[in-house]
Amino acid sequence: MMRRFLLVTASCGFVVLGLACVDLFHGTDFETLCTTTPTDPACVSDAATAPDVVEAASVDAAPPHPDFCAWSSREAQDQAKHACAWLGACEGTIGESSFGACTIDAQLAYDCSLTPALRPRGSLDAFWACLATVKSCGDVERCVFPSGTQGCIAVATGSTSACGTKLNDSVRLECAGPAGPARGVEPCTMVGKTCTAEDPSTATCSGKLGFACTKSGCSGTSLVDCQPAGIRMLDRGFDCAGVGSGECVESDAGPHCVPGKKGTTACTTEKPPTCDGNSVVETCLDGENMRIDCSLLGLPCDTSLLTSNDPTTACVKLGAGACTPGSDTCESASLLRSCGRGVLYEVDCASVGLGKCVVNVAGHGACTRPAN
């Protein structure tokens, strides 16, 4: 069960240097407790001296953990779209929190028929369980910010990104303009990663070793996927503590997360992920034969660019006909569309209880917060 808190937004969350960086995504403007009710005693009156995080004021009872395996694939998809549309509407999107990418990640958590041997656990399970139950932006904030909602100081030019502090250290925030809430948020926990500072004005979601990795393998429970990032190497892996049996092992097939041995069949010869036909990923790890039907995600199978033994990343569309991940767009006043792994995903904002789709000044679309 994830602890749920009554959180108060700090008007100045953490300091990032005012250096310009690539402007990838923009969020919407956000109301907070302290902008709507500035006289509330929990609010800090002087933004210049506000603490990094305003701690929890009281504890609410968390709703029951949803039974993901009771959902059909269609219901899991609907739940994923609901969760991700609310995340974008309430917090703004960057990276994996863009609607298309988020919907894929959420379906992998919610659809038990997709990954029966790699079910989410620990903090990964807790994050998606929390987001599956949201009914307000306050609920979303409690899922994203374990230590209390975090914001930014003013950034004079361009935009900066940085990692949160305290229990929010796995949250990447993008800051621009006046002090206040971040204009985009990427909870790295949603994909089993942590937040790593690249330089004083740029952060990224990464595996455990960040820019300190030298080779792929296992580091404790973490799957290290060491890949070039400019002139340095970056760990693009994730923590196996969040899936399957919660362990990372190295074998003849390479480093991988140990499957949870549920819903799989036995195999004898270990092998990395391959495509069985156009849509099914097949791999043999730790004596378990895993098959993942990418068509349930609306994706084909393609292992041509696979760098690790995470079989779920073989569900991707590459080459001709693939869209390019980037800005979420509004196809109408209510229809949000976004590219995830080469395929377009869309949602009717009204169908998930949100306001109309609006494009901000940077050209990025999102559903808006509900009127009430």
C-alpha positions, 0 to 999 in steps of 0.5 A: 500500500502506498502512503497517501499524504495531504501535501502542500505545494512549496512555491520554491522547491529546489535551486537549479542554475539559470542555464539554458537547455533544450526545450523539449516539453511544456506543461500547463499552468497549475493552481496550488493550495497556496495560490488559491488559499494563500492564507492557509497556515500551511503555506509559506509566505516568502517564496525566497525562503521556502523549504525544498519540500513542505512535509506532509500535514496529515495522513489519509487512508489509501484506497484499496490496491486495484486487482490488476489481474481482474482487468481484461486487456481492454480494461487495462488499456482504458485504465492506462489512458485514464491514469496517463491523461490525468498525470499530464493534465495535473503535472505537465509532461516530459519524457516518459510522462508524455501520454503515448509513452506513459500509456505503454508503461501503464499497460505493462503494469496493468495488463497481467496477460502481457507480462505474467512473469514480470509483474510490478512490485515494490515502488513500481507497483505502488506508483501505478496502483496509486495512479490507477485510483486518482480522482483529482489533481491532489491525488496525482500529486500524492502519487508523484511526490512522496515527500510533498509537492515540489516546485522551482525558483524563477528561471530567467531564460530558457529552461532547466531540469533537475532532480527532486530532493528527499523522497522526491529524488527520483522525480525529474522536474523541468523549470522555466519562467516565474517561480512556482510549480514545475512546468513538466514532471517525469516520475522516473519511478514509473519505469523503475529508474532514478533521477541523475544530474547530467550537469547543473542545469540538466537531469535525466531518468537513468539506471542506478549508476547514472553516468558512472557506468562502465559496462552492462551487467548487474549492480545489486538488484539493478540491471545496468545497461551502459550505453553512449550518451554524447561523450560519456556513458549512461546507465539506461537500465532499471531496478529489477527490484520492481519486477518479477522476483526482484533480482538481477542475475547474469547468465549465458543470455546476459544480465536480466531480471529474474522472472516471477515464474507465473503464467510461463512454461519451462525451457532449457536453453537460455536465449535473449529476446527474439521475435516470433512472427510480427508481434510476439517477443519470446525469450528463455530466462532462468528456465522460464519461457516468456512470450509477450504479445506486443499487439495488445499494446498496438505495437509490433515486435522488433529486436533490431535495436535491443540493447538489454534483456528487457523483453518488453522493450522489443515492443516497438515500431521502427522504420517506415511508418513509425511516428517520432516521439515528441510533442503531444498534440490536440487533434480536436478540442477534446482529442489528445494524440501522442507518439509512443514507441513509434505508434500514435495513441489517443484519448478523448479528454472528456471520456476520462473526466478532464477538460478540453485539449489545449495547446500551450505556447510551445505547441504541446497539447494536453487535457486540462484539469476538470472544472470542479 
